[in-house]
Amino acid sequence: MKRFLFSLVLCLLGCGLKTGLGGGASAADRPNFLILITDDQRYDALGVVQRELGERARFPWFETPHMDRLAAEGVRFRNAFVVNSLCAPSRAVMLTGRYNHLNGIASNFRPFPVDNVTYATLLQRAGYVTGYFGKWHMDSQRERPGFDFFASFVGQGQYFDCPLLVNGTETATTGWVDDVTTDYVVQFIRENAHHDRPWLAVLGFKAPHGPFSPPERAKERYAGCLAKRTPNFDVRPPYLGSSDKPPKRPDEAIPGEVPVNLNYFRCISAVDDCVGRLLDELDRCGVADNTVVILLSDNGYYLGEHGLGDKRSAYEESLRIPLLARYPRGIPKGLVRDEMVLNLDLAPTILDFAGVPIPADMQGQSWRPLAEGKEIPWRKAWLYEYFAERQRNSRVPDIVAVRTDSAKLITYPGHDDWTELFDLTTDPYETKNLYHELSAANLRAELEAELTRLQQALGYRVPEYVDRPDWWGGTPPDPNAPPEICLDYRFDQPSSGDKILDRSPRGNHGVNHGTQVKSLPGDGAVRVFNGHSYIEVPKSASLNPARMSWTVEVTFSAEKPDGVLVARGGKSHGYALWLRQGRAVWTVVIENKPFSVEADKSVEGWQTVTGVITPQHTAELYVNGQLAGRRPLPDFIVTDPHDSMQIGADTGSPIVPPSTPQFQGEIRRVTIWRGARRPSS
C-alpha cells in the first residue's frame, strides 16, 4: 500500500500542467537536479583528496570510489566552505542563499520559516516537481516547505529502523536510514524520469553524524587503520584556555599516528555506496546527461585537531567541506577549481542552471561559470558567523571571522583578548596566532578593515532569534521554585494534542489500533499498550526540562518485566522512566553521559514510580512513595532535547538500551512537574 500511494502521488505530480515551465518548455530544456548533502563530512574525507594530499594525507587508506567518480566526471572545488559550521544553520543557508542573521535560523533549535524564499520554492513555481528525502533537522519541524513530496525524518532521527514522515504521515521503516531514504530517491527518479516536467530531488544523509553507526556491510572496513597526527593537535582554542604543550612548527614532521574514529569513515563509506546506487539509477533511467548532481556537506568536523571534536568554531577543519558537481551537458570532466565557494552559493547556482532568475536579496554567487571552466571575477574574502547555542557542552562562544585566500581573522565578540590572526600560506594548520605580532601589523589592519566592510555589506547583526540564556523570555528558571504541573495525562480522556502512533506489524500508523482506553470499575480508566504502540507528545516550551529541577511520575501495571514508561530526549540530553527485569529505573542524560538509579526490587500489579531531579543536582527514584535510590548529577539537563516525549516507547535517539522493548500493560496516569516534587511533598 505504501509503495502504491507513493507511486500515485508521484504520477499525479509528474502529469501536472506544463504551463509552469513558461513558454511551453519541456523537461529536456531544463536540467533535473539531484542534491546530496552529507552530515559532518570534512573536506578531506574523500578518497580523491587523500590521494592528492600525498604525504600530508591523514587518512591515506580511505576510499570513496563513487564520490571520486563524481569528481572525475565533473568539477571538484578544492576550497569550499560554510558560513556557519552547524547543521540546521548551514542547511538554512543552502536553501535560502542568505546568511543566518537574516534567514531565521541561528541555531539547531528553531523551525525553518515556511515563508522563506528558497531554491525549492522558486523551482516549484517554475514547474519543477520537487522532493525532499532524509535529514531536514530545523529542530523537530514536520513541514518541508517548497517540496511537493517528502520522505524525511524528524530532528536527528536514528540510524536503524527510523520512522519517516512520508508527506506528513508517520511511517515505519526497516534498515539503515540512509539506505532507506536512498530507496525513496530511486523511486522518485524512476517515477519522474520520463515525465514532461523537470525534477529536483534533495537527499539529506544522516551519516556520518554521531553516534556513527554504520550498516552491517561496512562495520569491518578499515579495521586497524590509524590517522596521521597533525601539528595543531596541541594548539587549543583561546576560549578553552591555553595548553601546557608547545605547538608543533608547521614545517615539523608529523610525529607518528593516532587512533581515529573508524566508524566515522565507515559511515561515509556506506553513504558512498548509496551515491553509487543513485548514479547507476540515473544511467539506468537515461537521465544522467540532463541531471545536475551536486554533493556537499553541511559542515566540516574535527578529528583531534586543536584538541577538538565536533565543529562550530572557525578553524579550517570545521569550515571546509567537499563540493562536487557533475552535469555532462555543461561541466567538463575532471575539472578542479581553487576559488573560494560557499554553501551560500548553492541556491543561486541551482537557479542559474535552471534558468530561473536569482532574487536580488540572495547573498551568494552562482559558481556555474566556474564549473563550466570560465574565468570570471570572484570573491577574495568572505564572512563567517556563529551564534552560541544552549548546548553547554559545545563551549563555543559567538564568532565573527573573515577568511581570504591566504589569511584569517577570528574575533570573539566580548572577548577581544581571544582574537586570532593566521597567515594560512606559511601556517596552514593555524598554530601561531599573529594578532599581537608587530611583524603582522599590516595583515591585521587589512583583515580588520575587510571584516568591517563585509559586515556592513551583508547587514550583519545579532538577530532576535539567537539561542541565548534569556530563551525562556526573561531570566532562567528558578530551580528552587515550587513544583508546577506542566503535563497531566489522566486516561478517562486523553489530553489534547497527543497523537496515538501504532507500531504494530499491521502498519496502521497514525490511528488508535495499538492503544485503547479501557474503563475499570471504581478505578476510572486506563490506557492499554500492546507493545507496538505509544503516545507521541509534541514538543512545547512547557515541557523543556533544561536548567531546572524536574519530576516525572507514572502509575501503571505492567504485563512484561521490561519496557519504557516515559522517555524524552536521547543520547545527548534527556530522561526516561523505564523497567528492567521488573525493576524501575530512572535515567537522566546530561552532556552525552547517562546517570541511572535502579530500584532493588521488582514491581508487580499497580505501581506508582516517580523520578526526580532535585535542585541539588541529584537524581532520586521513588516506588510507591518510598525512596528507592539516589545518585548525584554533574548539573541539570543543560538544553531542551531534540526528541519529543513519548509515553510507552523510546524510538528516537535512545536513552534506554536499544534492546528495551516498548511498554506492554496499562497506564492510568502520567504527570510531569516543573520542579522537584517528591511523593511526600
KEMIMI-765453 format. One record per residue (C-alpha): residue in one letter; x, y, z. Coordinates in steps of 0.25 Angstrom, whole numbers, plus 5000, padded with zeros to 4 digits. Each point is the difference from the previous one (the first is absolute). Layout:
SITE  aa     X     Y     Z
SITE   a     X     Y     Z
...
! end
This chain:
SITE  aa     X     Y     Z
SITE   m  5000  5000  5000
SITE   k  5011  5010  5004
SITE   r  5007  4998  4986
SITE   f  4987  5001  4993
SITE   l  4997  5013  5006
SITE   f  5014  5005  4998
SITE   s  4999  4997  4985
SITE   l  4986  5006  4999
SITE   v  5005  5013  5006
SITE   l  5012  5001  4991
SITE   c  4992  4996  4988
SITE   l  4990  5011  5003
SITE   l  5011  5010  5002
SITE   g  5007  4996  4987
SITE   c  4988  5001  4992
SITE   g  4997  5014  5005
SITE   l  4998  5012  4991
SITE   k  5012  5004  4991
SITE   t  4997  5015  5000
SITE   g  5008  5002  5013
SITE   l  5013  4999  4991
SITE   g  4997  5013  4993
SITE   g  4999  5000  4985
SITE   g  4996  4985  4999
SITE   a  5014  4996  5003
SITE   s  5002  4985  5002
SITE   a  5008  4993  5010
SITE   a  5011  4997  4990
SITE   d  5003  5015  4999
SITE   r  5003  5001  5015
SITE   p  5009  4991  5008
SITE   n  4995  4992  5012
SITE   f  5007  5001  5013
SITE   l  5005  4990  5010
SITE   i  5005  5007  5012
SITE   l  5008  4991  5010
SITE   i  5003  5005  5014
SITE   t  5009  4992  5010
SITE   d  5000  5004  5014
SITE   d  5013  5004  5007
SITE   q  5009  4995  4988
SITE   r  5013  5008  5001
SITE   y  5007  5004  4987
SITE   d  5011  4990  5000
SITE   a  4991  4988  5003
SITE   l  5000  4996  4985
SITE   g  5009  4990  4993
SITE   v  5004  5010  4989
SITE   v  5004  5010  5010
SITE   q  5008  4990  5008
SITE   r  5008  4996  4988
SITE   e  5002  5014  4995
SITE   l  5006  5004  5014
SITE   g  5010  4989  4999
SITE   e  5010  5001  5012
SITE   r  4991  5010  5007
SITE   a  4988  4990  5000
SITE   r  4994  4997  5013
SITE   f  4992  4988  4996
SITE   p  5007  4994  4987
SITE   w  4993  4987  5002
SITE   f  4986  5007  4998
SITE   e  4992  4997  4987
SITE   t  4988  5006  4994
SITE   p  4999  4995  4986
SITE   h  4986  5005  4996
SITE   m  5003  5014  5005
SITE   d  5013  4999  4993
SITE   r  4992  4997  4988
SITE   l  4992  5013  5001
SITE   a  5013  5007  5001
SITE   a  5006  4993  4988
SITE   e  4988  5003  4992
SITE   g  4997  5014  5004
SITE   v  5007  5011  5008
SITE   r  5006  5000  5014
SITE   f  5001  5013  5008
SITE   r  5013  4999  5009
SITE   n  4996  5012  5008
SITE   a  4985  4998  5004
SITE   f  4996  5006  5014
SITE   v  4987  5002  5008
SITE   v  4997  5014  5006
SITE   n  4995  4993  5013
SITE   s  5005  4987  5004
SITE   l  4988  4993  5006
SITE   c  4989  4991  4995
SITE   a  4987  5008  4999
SITE   p  5006  5014  4998
SITE   s  5008  4994  4988
SITE   r  4988  4994  4994
SITE   a  4992  5012  5001
SITE   v  5012  5008  4993
SITE   m  4999  4990  4989
SITE   l  4986  5001  4998
SITE   t  4999  5015  5000
SITE   g  5013  5005  4995
SITE   r  5000  5010  5012
SITE   y  5008  5001  5013
SITE   n  4994  4994  5013
SITE   h  4999  5014  5006
SITE   l  4989  5003  4989
SITE   n  4994  4986  4997
SITE   g  4993  4997  5013
SITE   i  5009  4989  5005
SITE   a  5012  5002  5009
SITE   s  5000  4987  5008
SITE   n  4995  4986  4999
SITE   f  4988  5003  5008
SITE   r  4991  5008  4991
SITE   p  4990  4995  4989
SITE   f  5004  5006  4986
SITE   p  4990  5011  4997
SITE   v  4990  4995  4990
SITE   d  4999  5013  4993
SITE   n  5015  5000  4996
SITE   v  5003  5001  4985
SITE   t  5009  4988  4997
SITE   y  5006  4994  4987
SITE   a  4989  4989  5002
SITE   t  4988  5010  5001
SITE   l  5005  5007  4987
SITE   l  5002  4987  4993
SITE   q  4987  4996  5004
SITE   r  4993  5013  4994
SITE   a  5008  4997  4987
SITE   g  4994  4987  4998
SITE   y  5010  4990  5007
SITE   v  4995  4988  5008
SITE   t  5007  5001  5013
SITE   g  5003  4989  5010
SITE   y  5008  5000  5013
SITE   f  5005  4988  5007
SITE   g  5008  4997  5013
SITE   k  5005  5010  5010
SITE   w  4994  5014  5000
SITE   h  5003  5003  5015
SITE   m  4995  5014  5004
SITE   d  4996  4996  5014
SITE   s  4989  4990  4999
SITE   q  4993  5007  4988
SITE   r  4990  4991  4992
SITE   e  4997  5009  4988
SITE   r  5009  5000  4988
SITE   p  4997  5013  4993
SITE   g  5002  5000  4985
SITE   f  5000  4985  4998
SITE   d  4988  4993  4994
SITE   f  5004  4987  5006
SITE   f  5009  4996  5012
SITE   a  5004  4988  5007
SITE   s  5008  5006  5011
SITE   f  5003  4997  5015
SITE   v  4998  5010  5011
SITE   g  5012  5006  5007
SITE   q  5012  4991  5001
SITE   g  4992  4988  4997
SITE   q  5008  4986  5003
SITE   y  5009  4991  4992
SITE   f  4991  4988  5000
SITE   d  4985  4998  4998
SITE   c  4998  5015  4999
SITE   p  4986  5005  5000
SITE   l  4998  5009  4988
SITE   l  4989  5011  4997
SITE   v  4995  4996  4986
SITE   n  4992  5012  4996
SITE   g  4997  5003  5014
SITE   t  4996  4985  5004
SITE   e  5009  4993  5010
SITE   t  5005  4988  4993
SITE   a  5008  4988  5006
SITE   t  5013  4996  4992
SITE   t  5010  4988  5002
SITE   g  5015  5001  4998
SITE   w  5011  5011  4999
SITE   v  4993  5013  4999
SITE   d  5009  5005  4988
SITE   d  4997  4987  4992
SITE   v  4985  5002  5003
SITE   t  5000  5015  4995
SITE   t  5008  4996  4988
SITE   d  4989  4990  4997
SITE   y  4990  5012  5000
SITE   v  5009  5008  4991
SITE   v  5002  4989  4990
SITE   q  4985  4998  4999
SITE   f  4998  5015  4998
SITE   i  5010  5000  4989
SITE   r  4993  4988  4993
SITE   e  4987  5007  5001
SITE   n  5004  5013  4994
SITE   a  5011  4996  4991
SITE   h  4991  5001  4987
SITE   h  4989  5010  5004
SITE   d  4999  5013  4993
SITE   r  5004  5008  5013
SITE   p  5015  5001  5005
SITE   w  5002  4996  5014
SITE   l  5008  5003  5013
SITE   a  5004  4990  5010
SITE   v  5007  5004  5013
SITE   l  5006  4988  5008
SITE   g  5005  5004  5014
SITE   f  5008  4988  5005
SITE   k  5001  4998  5015
SITE   a  5014  4995  4999
SITE   p  5011  5002  5005
SITE   h  4993  5008  5011
SITE   g  5002  4993  5014
SITE   p  4997  4990  5006
SITE   f  5008  4995  4988
SITE   s  4992  4987  4998
SITE   p  5004  4993  4986
SITE   p  4991  4989  4994
SITE   e  5005  4986  5001
SITE   r  5007  5000  4987
SITE   a  5009  5011  5004
SITE   k  5003  4996  5014
SITE   e  5014  4994  4998
SITE   r  5005  5009  4989
SITE   y  5014  5007  5003
SITE   a  5002  4991  5012
SITE   g  5013  5003  5007
SITE   c  5002  5013  4993
SITE   l  5006  5012  5007
SITE   a  5001  5015  4996
SITE   k  5012  5009  4999
SITE   r  5001  5010  5011
SITE   t  5001  5015  4996
SITE   p  5008  5012  5006
SITE   n  4987  5006  5005
SITE   f  4996  4989  5009
SITE   d  5006  5007  5012
SITE   v  4995  5014  4997
SITE   r  4987  5003  5007
SITE   p  4990  5011  4997
SITE   p  5001  5012  5009
SITE   y  4986  4998  5006
SITE   l  5005  4987  5006
SITE   g  5013  5005  5006
SITE   s  5014  4998  4996
SITE   s  5007  4987  5000
SITE   d  5013  4996  5007
SITE   k  5005  4993  4988
SITE   p  5008  5009  4990
SITE   p  4994  5000  4986
SITE   k  5007  4993  4989
SITE   r  5006  5008  4989
SITE   p  4993  5000  4987
SITE   d  5012  4994  4993
SITE   e  5003  4990  5011
SITE   a  4998  4985  4996
SITE   i  4987  4994  5005
SITE   p  5003  4992  5012
SITE   g  4994  4986  4997
SITE   e  4986  4995  4999
SITE   v  4988  5001  5010
SITE   p  4987  4992  5001
SITE   v  4988  5006  4993
SITE   n  4985  4997  5000
SITE   l  4999  4990  4989
SITE   n  4985  4999  5000
SITE   y  5000  5015  4996
SITE   f  5007  4995  4987
SITE   r  4992  4988  4999
SITE   c  4987  5008  5000
SITE   i  5006  5009  4988
SITE   s  5004  4987  4993
SITE   a  4985  4995  5001
SITE   v  4995  5013  4995
SITE   d  5009  4998  4989
SITE   d  4993  4987  4996
SITE   c  4987  5008  5000
SITE   v  5006  5010  4991
SITE   g  5004  4989  4990
SITE   r  4986  4995  5000
SITE   l  4995  5013  4997
SITE   l  5010  5003  4988
SITE   d  4996  4986  4995
SITE   e  4986  5003  5000
SITE   l  5002  5013  4992
SITE   d  5007  4992  4990
SITE   r  4989  4989  5000
SITE   c  4989  5010  4998
SITE   g  5007  5007  4989
SITE   v  5001  5014  5007
SITE   a  5014  5001  5005
SITE   d  5004  5010  4988
SITE   n  4989  5009  5004
SITE   t  5001  5000  5015
SITE   v  5009  5009  5009
SITE   v  5005  4992  5011
SITE   i  5006  5008  5012
SITE   l  5006  4994  5012
SITE   l  5004  5008  5012
SITE   s  5000  4999  5015
SITE   d  4994  5009  5011
SITE   n  5013  5003  5007
SITE   g  5013  4994  5003
SITE   y  5005  4992  5012
SITE   y  5011  5000  5010
SITE   l  5008  4987  5002
SITE   g  5009  5004  5010
SITE   e  5006  5013  4994
SITE   h  5000  5011  5010
SITE   g  4997  4989  5011
SITE   l  4985  5001  4994
SITE   g  4989  4991  4995
SITE   d  4987  5005  4994
SITE   k  5000  5014  4992
SITE   r  4995  5014  5003
SITE   s  5013  5007  5001
SITE   a  5007  5007  4989
SITE   y  5012  4992  4997
SITE   e  5002  4993  4987
SITE   e  4996  4986  5004
SITE   s  4987  5006  5004
SITE   l  4997  5009  4988
SITE   r  5005  4992  4988
SITE   i  4991  4990  4993
SITE   p  5000  4992  4988
SITE   l  4992  5005  4988
SITE   l  4999  4992  4987
SITE   a  4991  5003  4988
SITE   r  4997  4992  4987
SITE   y  4992  5004  4988
SITE   p  5004  4994  4988
SITE   r  4994  5010  4991
SITE   g  5007  5012  5006
SITE   i  5011  4996  5010
SITE   p  5013  4995  4994
SITE   k  5006  4987  5005
SITE   g  5010  5000  5011
SITE   l  5000  5015  5002
SITE   v  5007  5005  5013
SITE   r  4997  5014  5005
SITE   d  5007  5008  5012
SITE   e  4991  5012  5001
SITE   m  4993  5001  5014
SITE   v  4986  4996  4998
SITE   l  4990  4999  5011
SITE   n  4987  4993  5005
SITE   l  4994  5013  4998
SITE   d  5002  4998  4985
SITE   l  4992  4988  4998
SITE   a  4986  5006  4998
SITE   p  5004  5011  4990
SITE   t  5008  4989  4993
SITE   i  4988  4990  4999
SITE   l  4992  5012  4995
SITE   d  5010  5004  4990
SITE   f  5001  4986  4994
SITE   a  4984  4999  4999
SITE   g  4999  5013  4993
SITE   v  4992  5006  5012
SITE   p  5003  5015  5004
SITE   i  5008  5001  5012
SITE   p  4994  5009  5011
SITE   a  5008  5013  5002
SITE   d  5000  4997  5015
SITE   m  5007  4987  4999
SITE   q  5014  5003  5005
SITE   g  5007  4988  4994
SITE   q  5006  5000  4986
SITE   s  4998  4989  4989
SITE   w  5012  4992  4997
SITE   r  4994  4994  4987
SITE   p  5011  5008  4992
SITE   l  5011  4994  5008
SITE   a  4994  4986  4998
SITE   e  5000  5003  4985
SITE   g  5015  5003  5000
SITE   k  4998  5015  4999
SITE   e  5009  5011  5006
SITE   i  4991  5010  5007
SITE   p  5002  5011  5011
SITE   w  4998  4992  5013
SITE   r  5000  5003  5015
SITE   k  5013  5003  5007
SITE   a  4995  4999  5014
SITE   w  4987  4996  5008
SITE   l  4994  5001  5013
SITE   y  4998  4988  5011
SITE   e  4990  5001  5011
SITE   y  4996  4991  5011
SITE   f  4990  5003  5012
SITE   a  5002  4993  5013
SITE   e  4990  4989  5003
SITE   r  4993  4995  5012
SITE   q  5008  4987  4999
SITE   r  5010  5003  5011
SITE   n  5009  4988  4997
SITE   s  5004  5007  4987
SITE   r  5006  5012  5007
SITE   v  5002  5007  4987
SITE   p  4997  5015  5002
SITE   d  4995  5010  4990
SITE   i  5009  5001  4988
SITE   v  5002  5010  4988
SITE   a  5011  4998  4991
SITE   v  5006  5003  4986
SITE   r  5007  4991  4991
SITE   t  5008  5004  4988
SITE   d  5007  4990  4991
SITE   s  5013  5002  5008
SITE   a  4996  5004  5014
SITE   k  4989  5000  5011
SITE   l  4996  5009  5011
SITE   i  4991  4994  5011
SITE   t  4993  5009  5010
SITE   y  4992  4996  5013
SITE   p  4990  5011  5003
SITE   g  5002  5005  5014
SITE   h  5014  4993  5001
SITE   d  5010  5009  4993
SITE   d  5011  4992  5007
SITE   w  4996  4988  4992
SITE   t  5002  5006  4986
SITE   e  5008  4991  4991
SITE   l  5007  5003  4987
SITE   f  5007  4990  4991
SITE   d  5008  5000  4987
SITE   l  4995  4988  4993
SITE   t  5011  5000  4990
SITE   t  5011  4997  5010
SITE   d  4991  4994  5011
SITE   p  4989  4992  4994
SITE   y  4998  4992  5013
SITE   e  4997  5013  5007
SITE   t  5010  4998  5011
SITE   k  5006  5014  5002
SITE   n  4991  5012  5004
SITE   l  5006  5013  4993
SITE   y  4990  5009  5006
SITE   h  5009  5007  5010
SITE   e  5013  4999  4991
SITE   l  5005  5013  4995
SITE   s  5005  4993  4987
SITE   a  4985  4997  4997
SITE   a  4995  5014  5002
SITE   n  4997  5002  4986
SITE   l  4993  4987  4998
SITE   r  4992  5003  5013
SITE   a  4995  5013  4995
SITE   e  4997  4995  4986
SITE   l  4991  4989  5006
SITE   e  4994  5009  5010
SITE   a  4996  5009  4989
SITE   e  4994  4989  4992
SITE   l  4992  4994  5011
SITE   t  4994  5014  5002
SITE   r  4997  5001  4985
SITE   l  4993  4986  5000
SITE   q  4992  5003  5012
SITE   q  4994  5013  4994
SITE   a  4998  4994  4986
SITE   l  4993  4988  5006
SITE   g  4992  5007  5010
SITE   y  5006  4992  5011
SITE   r  4993  5000  5014
SITE   v  4996  4992  5011
SITE   p  4986  4995  4997
SITE   e  4989  5000  5010
SITE   y  4999  4984  4998
SITE   v  5013  4997  5006
SITE   d  5001  4989  5010
SITE   r  5003  5008  5013
SITE   p  4999  4997  5015
SITE   d  4987  5009  4999
SITE   w  4994  4990  4991
SITE   w  4990  4998  5011
SITE   g  4995  5014  4997
SITE   g  5007  5006  5012
SITE   t  5009  4995  5011
SITE   p  5003  4985  5001
SITE   p  4990  4992  5008
SITE   d  5002  4999  5015
SITE   p  5004  4985  5003
SITE   n  4994  5002  5014
SITE   a  4986  5005  4996
SITE   p  4988  4992  5005
SITE   p  4997  4989  4991
SITE   e  4990  5003  4989
SITE   i  4992  4990  4991
SITE   c  5004  5001  4985
SITE   l  4993  4987  4996
SITE   d  4990  4991  5006
SITE   y  4994  4988  4992
SITE   r  4988  4994  5006
SITE   f  4995  4990  4991
SITE   d  4985  5002  5003
SITE   q  5002  5009  4988
SITE   p  5013  5002  4992
SITE   s  5007  5014  5001
SITE   s  4998  5009  4988
SITE   g  5011  5000  4990
SITE   d  5005  4985  5002
SITE   k  5002  4992  4988
SITE   i  4998  4985  5001
SITE   l  5010  4992  4992
SITE   d  4999  4985  4997
SITE   r  5013  4993  4998
SITE   s  4993  4986  4998
SITE   p  5004  4992  4988
SITE   r  4987  5003  4994
SITE   g  5005  5014  4996
SITE   n  4988  5007  5004
SITE   h  5008  5013  5003
SITE   g  4993  5012  5006
SITE   v  4988  4993  5005
SITE   n  4996  4995  5013
SITE   h  5001  4985  4998
SITE   g  5012  4997  5009
SITE   t  4994  5008  5013
SITE   q  4986  5001  5005
SITE   v  4993  5006  5012
SITE   k  4994  4989  5009
SITE   s  4991  5003  5012
SITE   l  5003  4993  5013
SITE   p  4989  4999  5011
SITE   g  5003  5010  5011
SITE   d  5013  5004  4994
SITE   g  4997  5010  4989
SITE   a  5006  4996  4987
SITE   v  5014  4995  4994
SITE   r  5007  5000  4987
SITE   v  5004  4986  4995
SITE   f  5013  4999  4993
SITE   n  5003  4987  4991
SITE   g  5015  5001  4999
SITE   h  4999  5006  4986
SITE   s  4994  5014  5003
SITE   y  5003  5013  5007
SITE   i  4995  5014  5002
SITE   e  5008  5011  4994
SITE   v  5000  5013  5008
SITE   p  5003  5012  4991
SITE   k  5012  5009  5005
SITE   s  4996  5013  5007
SITE   a  5006  5010  5009
SITE   s  4993  4995  5012
SITE   l  5007  4986  4998
SITE   n  5014  5006  4999
SITE   p  5008  4993  5012
SITE   a  5012  5008  4998
SITE   r  5007  5007  5012
SITE   m  4990  4997  5011
SITE   s  4995  4989  5009
SITE   w  4990  4991  4994
SITE   t  4991  4989  5004
SITE   v  4993  4988  4992
SITE   e  4990  4991  5006
SITE   v  4993  4988  4994
SITE   t  4989  4991  5006
SITE   f  5000  4987  4992
SITE   s  4998  4985  5000
SITE   a  5010  4992  4991
SITE   e  4998  4987  4993
SITE   k  5014  4999  4996
SITE   p  5012  5002  5009
SITE   d  5007  5009  4990
SITE   g  4995  5012  4993
SITE   v  5001  5016  4999
SITE   l  4990  5008  5008
SITE   v  5004  5014  4996
SITE   a  5012  5005  4992
SITE   r  5004  5014  4996
SITE   g  5013  5003  4992
SITE   g  5011  4991  4996
SITE   k  5015  4997  5001
SITE   s  5004  5014  5002
SITE   h  4989  5006  5010
SITE   g  4987  4994  5006
SITE   y  4994  4991  5010
SITE   a  4992  4987  5001
SITE   l  4992  4992  5010
SITE   w  5000  4985  4996
SITE   l  5000  4986  5004
SITE   r  5012  4990  5000
SITE   q  4997  4986  5005
SITE   g  4988  5005  5007
SITE   r  5008  5011  5008
SITE   a  4997  5014  4998
SITE   v  5012  5009  4994
SITE   w  5001  5015  4999
SITE   t  5010  5004  4990
SITE   v  5005  5015  4998
SITE   v  5009  5003  4988
SITE   i  5009  5013  5002
SITE   e  5010  5004  4989
SITE   n  5001  4986  4994
SITE   k  5001  4992  5013
SITE   p  4989  4992  5006
SITE   f  4998  4999  5015
SITE   s  4990  4990  5005
SITE   v  4993  4996  5013
SITE   e  4994  4986  5001
SITE   a  4991  4994  5010
SITE   d  5005  4987  5007
SITE   k  4986  4993  5000
SITE   s  4991  4997  4988
SITE   v  4986  5006  5000
SITE   e  4987  4992  4998
SITE   g  4986  5005  4998
SITE   w  4996  5014  5001
SITE   q  5012  5009  5003
SITE   t  5004  5015  5000
SITE   v  5014  5003  4996
SITE   t  5006  5014  5002
SITE   g  5013  5006  4994
SITE   v  5005  5013  5006
SITE   i  5011  5009  4996
SITE   t  5003  5009  5013
SITE   p  5005  5014  5001
SITE   q  5013  4994  5006
SITE   h  5003  4992  4987
SITE   t  4995  4987  5005
SITE   a  4992  4989  4993
SITE   e  4990  4993  5009
SITE   l  4991  4989  4997
SITE   y  4988  4996  5008
SITE   v  4991  4988  5000
SITE   n  4986  5001  5006
SITE   g  5005  5012  5008
SITE   q  5012  4994  5005
SITE   l  5014  5004  4997
SITE   a  5007  4989  4991
SITE   g  5013  5007  4998
SITE   r  5007  5013  4996
SITE   r  5012  5004  4992
SITE   p  5008  5013  4999
SITE   l  4999  5007  4987
SITE   p  5011  5010  4994
SITE   d  4989  5010  4996
SITE   f  4986  5002  4996
SITE   i  4996  4995  4986
SITE   v  5007  5011  4992
SITE   t  4992  5002  4988
SITE   d  4986  4997  4995
SITE   p  5001  4986  4993
SITE   h  4998  4999  4985
SITE   d  4991  4988  5001
SITE   s  4985  5002  5004
SITE   m  4994  4992  5012
SITE   q  4995  4986  4999
SITE   i  4991  4992  5009
SITE   g  5002  4985  4999
SITE   a  5013  5001  4991
SITE   d  5013  5006  4997
SITE   t  5001  4999  4985
SITE   g  5009  5012  4997
SITE   s  5015  5002  5004
SITE   p  5000  4990  5011
SITE   i  5001  5003  5015
SITE   v  4997  4985  5004
SITE   p  5008  4988  4995
SITE   p  4995  4997  4985
SITE   s  4996  4986  5004
SITE   t  4989  5006  5010
SITE   p  4986  4998  4994
SITE   q  4988  5009  5000
SITE   f  4991  4999  5012
SITE   q  4989  4990  5001
SITE   g  4990  5001  5010
SITE   e  4991  5011  5005
SITE   i  5003  5015  5004
SITE   r  4990  5007  5009
SITE   r  5007  5014  5001
SITE   v  5012  5007  4996
SITE   t  5004  5013  5007
SITE   i  5012  5010  4998
SITE   w  5003  5011  5009
SITE   r  5010  5012  4997
SITE   g  5007  4999  5014
SITE   a  5003  4989  5010
SITE   r  4988  4993  5005
SITE   r  5004  4989  5009
SITE   p  4988  4991  5003
SITE   s  5000  5004  5015
SITE   s  4999  5015  4995
! end
